[in-house]
Amino acid sequence: MNISPVLGFAKLLVKSRKTKLLLIGAQLGYVGYKYLKNRKQKYPKSKSKTIETTN
């Protein structure tokens, strides 16, 4: 089970507004982290080609 649904469920059970905002921030941060991680795996940085010049 992913952590994002767990955070969403915990958000429903909490009454404190500050705690809800904290859980929403944690959930957003986790989703952003997973997005960036998958993006890096999908599109790895290519090595830049250097042009060698001869004099």
Buried (B, 14 or more C-beta within 10 A) or exposed (E): EEEBEEBEEBBEEEEEEEEBEBBEEBBEEBBEEEEEEEEEEEEEEEEEEEEEEEE
